[in-house]
Every structure is written in structure tokens, then in C-alpha cells.
Amino acid sequence: MNLNLYLVWILVFSLFACSMATEKNLDGNAGQLQAKENPVIMPGAWQTHEYFPILEGKSIALVGNHSSMVGDVHLVDTLLASGFNLLRVFSPEHGFRGEAADGQRVESGRDPLTGVSVVSLYGTSRRPDPKDIMDLDLIIFDIQDVGTRFYTYISTMSYVMAEAARQGVPMLILDRPNPNGHFVDGPILEKQHSTFVGLHPVPIVHGMTVAEYAQMVNGQGWLAEGLKCELQIVPVKNYHRQLWYELPVPPSPNLPNMTSIMLYPGLCLMEGTVLSVGRGTDFPFQLYGHPDLPSNEFSFTFTPRSRRESVYPPQEGKLCFGVDMRTANPEKLMEISKIDLQPLLHAWKHFPDKENFFINSFERLAGNAKLRKQIMNGMTENEIRENWQEGLREFIDMRKPYLIYPDIF
């Protein structure tokens, strides 16, 4: 089959997949069509009729990865098959195909499947080079996020927005549902703790889609030098924040299913401690433990091993005593609508070497220096939460002008 015929086939197949509008779960099994009273959620990328006219005659780039799907076909294939002038792809953490391990540096190069030039934004630099922007007419952003401050895709988006604004290049955001969009929770990040795993003064769970977040970055003046990025948005069709939505593909190597995604906001805080949260096992972010936790209290055992998804997992090769959370029903977890601090507090209570429980990254994940002290001082979950409330109320008011979909408050 020649290349032109292949691209035509890809285009036809992608459009057919969109018209069918079936959902798939993370195991790849076909789901049922949603009932008429609960219409099928249509991510922005699926609505090609909305943005194809915008792309005509333009030199474009895509900020995307393995989650940039149009039905069952990758957006890159869809764009190439449609004859658009796609000059390059910018890839975030984990790379364009989503195969790089956590924290692994990713090199730029060419995608072996399509031949498209891929510029890594998780390699020598996490900001795009001006030379890779200035020849563009438009940048598309299409990545599935999970709605937490320390999930780095929104940091990549913010850095691209800043350089696009400098070069006068607009961005088109193809929005996707936020699986943790049904609540807002956690401490607000303080400026002195701003890093790539938390750029802006938002709570751990912000309750926004990437398009809403981009509007907030613009509106709050969080781009350097007072810049504002020109944004065009294709919203998700039939989306509201409290609607259950299974992601079609895992958003990153260590979030393999919906249980891990729903547990992630709370368990990720443990990565600022010596605990393992299951990296290097078949069940990352669905369990936690440590070799020194008492086996009578933490009876579940596991041993992290080096693997593609996590080359150097915490507590590698050591038998850990911990808690198995794999049986948690993700839809029930959604109903809780708050960060679960109990696993962290429970582990702290029983950990024998409290002086060496926390590591330096904890403040970067928490967004402040208070949470560590509150835990060490024996504060209860309710007492800790009470300290978040004023900041959360202010944030909820601040985010209102940037929302595209009905709020939960």
C-alpha cells in the first residue's frame, strides 16, 4: 500500500470511529453506547468539523502524545491524511508515544511510525526553542490530563503558551474531560515552591479541564512579561464535571487504569516520602508500603522491580509491607470527592524512623512547607483540611470566569 492510500485509509477510519462515538475502557474493551438521556462525551479532537477549517493553509505543530486520539486513530495520522501542513510535534514528559519512564529524559528526533519531527519538551529543555515556534501559523494542544497540579502536562502547556505569545502564534486547544474534575481540594501552592511539578498558585486538585486552565493562565497574568497567548478552543461536547468518564487510553505509564487515576491525587503526596506507591509493580498508584512498616499492621507485601515504566523505583528489590488498594471501586472513589490523606497519615503514624520519613520533594508536591509540619505535629485530617479552606474559597471564586462547563459549586 503506498503512503497516499494509507493516509486516505487512516482519514476514513478516524472519521468513521468518531461517528460511531463508542467509548473504550483502559483495558481496550469496547464499552456500551451511552443512553440517549446521557449523550456520548465527544473530546475536542473528535470534532474535526469544528477545527479542520481553522487549519486550512496553515503551518501547524501539535503538542501531543499517545493520548492525542481521534476515535481509534492518532491525531497526527488524521492531520497527515487530511493533507494539513504538520511541521512538528512537541512532546511532554513520557515522550510522544508515552513510553518513557517517570522522570526519564526524552530526546528529540523523528517518530518512526509517521516520520514527523518530534521536539522533546522533557529533554535538554522543558521550554520550546523560539526557532521551533517562529515558522508556525498555529499550535494545537491535545493531551489527556488528570486534573492535578503536579501532573506535568499543564506545565508543558504553560511554557508553550508563553513562547507562542512571544512569537505571536495562536494556540488551538482541543479540550478533553478531566477525570478528577468533580472536586477542588488541597493546599494552594505558594510562590516560593513553584517548580515544573507545580507552576501556579492553585490547589492540588483544581477541577478544570486543560482549556479552562489555559484561560486562567492567560487571565491571571501567569505568563512571563505580561504576555497573553491567543487561544482558540474546541470544547468537549456533552461534558459535565460529575459525569463518570473512563479514559480511552492510560494518560501515562504509571496510571494504567481508572483506580490509579482516582487514587493519584492523594497517593502522589507519598512520593515526597520514602514510601513506595507501587512504581515498579503491576499496580502503580494502587498500593503503598515500605520495608520498615510493621508487618502486623501492614500485612500486604510487594517488591518493586526496575521496569520500563519505572527504571529506578523507590525501594527497588526490597520486600515492602503495605496496603493493597486495588479493590477500590473507582466510581465509588469519585463519589468521595476529596484528597484521601488517611494513607499518608496512617503510614506516618506507624513508620519507625520519623526523622527520615519525608524527602526534599515533599514541599514541591504539597506546594508549601506547612503540610509536612502539620503531619509531624500530629494534626488530624480534619484539622489539616480546615487550614485549606480559606485558600480554596478564594481559588474557587478566582477560577469562575475561566470555566467553559457548568461549575460544581
C-alpha positions, 0 to 999 in steps of 0.5 A, spaced: 500 500 500 503 506 498 503 512 503 497 516 499 492 510 500 494 509 507 493 516 509 486 516 505 485 509 509 487 512 516 482 519 514 476 514 513 477 510 519 478 516 524 472 519 521 468 513 521 470 511 529 468 518 531 461 517 528 460 511 531 462 515 538 463 508 542 467 509 548 473 504 550 475 502 557 483 502 559 483 495 558 481 496 550 474 493 551 469 496 547 464 499 552 456 500 551 453 506 547 451 511 552 443 512 553 440 517 549 438 521 556 446 521 557 449 523 550 456 520 548 462 525 551 465 527 544 473 530 546 475 536 542 479 532 537 473 528 535 470 534 532 474 535 526 468 539 523 469 544 528 477 545 527 479 542 520 477 549 517 481 553 522 487 549 519 486 550 512 493 553 509 496 553 515 503 551 518 501 547 524 505 543 530 501 539 535 503 538 542 501 531 543 502 524 545 499 517 545 493 520 548 492 525 542 486 520 539 481 521 534 476 515 535 481 509 534 486 513 530 492 518 532 491 525 531 497 526 527 495 520 522 488 524 521 492 531 520 497 527 515 491 524 511 487 530 511 493 533 507 494 539 513 501 542 513 504 538 520 511 541 521 512 538 528 510 535 534 512 537 541 512 532 546 511 532 554 514 528 559 513 520 557 515 522 550 510 522 544 508 515 544 508 515 552 513 510 553 518 513 557 519 512 564 517 517 570 522 522 570 526 519 564 529 524 559 526 524 552 530 526 546 528 529 540 528 526 533 523 523 528 517 518 530 518 512 526 511 510 525 509 517 521 516 520 520 514 527 523 519 531 527 518 530 534 521 536 539 522 533 546 519 538 551 522 533 557 529 533 554 535 538 554 529 543 555 522 543 558 521 550 554 520 550 546 526 553 542 523 560 539 526 557 532 521 551 533 515 556 534 517 562 529 515 558 522 508 556 525 501 559 523 498 555 529 499 550 535 494 545 537 494 542 544 491 535 545 493 531 551 489 527 556 490 530 563 488 528 570 486 534 573 492 535 578 497 540 579 503 536 579 501 532 573 506 535 568 502 536 562 499 543 564 506 545 565 508 543 558 502 547 556 504 553 560 511 554 557 508 553 550 503 558 551 508 563 553 513 562 547 507 562 542 505 569 545 512 571 544 512 569 537 505 571 536 502 564 534 495 562 536 494 556 540 488 551 538 486 547 544 482 541 543 479 540 550 478 533 553 474 531 560 478 531 566 477 525 570 478 528 577 474 534 575 468 533 580 472 536 586 477 542 588 481 540 594 488 541 597 493 546 599 494 552 594 501 552 592 505 558 594 510 562 590 516 560 593 515 552 591 513 553 584 517 548 580 515 544 573 511 539 578 507 545 580 507 552 576 501 556 579 498 558 585 492 553 585 490 547 589 492 540 588 486 538 585 483 544 581 477 541 577 478 544 570 479 541 564 486 543 560 482 549 556 479 552 562 486 552 565 489 555 559 484 561 560 486 562 567 493 562 565 492 567 560 487 571 565 491 571 571 497 574 568 501 567 569 505 568 563 512 571 563 512 579 561 505 580 561 504 576 555 497 573 553 497 567 548 491 567 543 487 561 544 482 558 540 478 552 543 474 546 541 470 544 547 468 537 549 461 536 547 456 533 552 461 534 558 459 535 565 464 535 571 460 529 575 459 525 569 463 518 570 468 518 564 473 512 563 479 514 559 480 511 552 487 510 553 492 510 560 494 518 560 501 515 562 505 509 564 504 509 571 496 510 571 494 504 567 487 504 569 481 508 572 483 506 580 490 509 579 487 515 576 482 516 582 487 514 587 493 519 584 491 525 587 492 523 594 497 517 593 502 522 589 503 526 596 507 519 598 512 520 593 515 526 597 516 520 602 520 514 602 514 510 601 513 506 595 506 507 591 507 501 587 512 504 581 515 498 579 509 493 580 503 491 576 499 496 580 502 503 580 498 508 584 494 502 587 498 500 593 503 503 598 508 500 603 515 500 605 520 495 608 520 498 615 512 498 616 510 493 621 508 487 618 502 486 623 499 492 621 501 492 614 500 485 612 500 486 604 507 485 601 510 487 594 517 488 591 518 493 586 522 491 580 526 496 575 521 496 569 520 500 563 515 504 566 519 505 572 527 504 571 529 506 578 523 505 583 523 507 590 525 501 594 527 497 588 528 489 590 526 490 597 520 486 600 515 492 602 509 491 607 503 495 605 496 496 603 493 493 597 488 498 594 486 495 588 479 493 590 477 500 590 471 501 586 473 507 582 466 510 581 465 509 588 472 513 589 469 519 585 463 519 589 468 521 595 470 527 592 476 529 596 484 528 597 484 521 601 490 523 606 488 517 611 494 513 607 499 518 608 497 519 615 496 512 617 503 510 614 506 516 618 503 514 624 506 507 624 513 508 620 519 507 625 524 512 623 520 519 623 526 523 622 527 520 615 520 519 613 519 525 608 524 527 602 526 534 599 520 533 594 515 533 599 514 541 599 514 541 591 508 536 591 504 539 597 506 546 594 508 549 601 512 547 607 506 547 612 503 540 610 509 536 612 509 540 619 502 539 620 503 531 619 509 531 624 505 535 629 500 530 629 494 534 626 488 530 624 485 530 617 480 534 619 484 539 622 489 539 616 483 540 611 480 546 615 487 550 614 485 549 606 479 552 606 480 559 606 485 558 600 480 554 596 474 559 597 478 564 594 481 559 588 474 557 587 471 564 586 478 566 582 477 560 577 469 562 575 470 566 569 475 561 566 470 555 566 467 553 559 462 547 563 457 548 568 461 549 575 460 544 581 459 549 586 
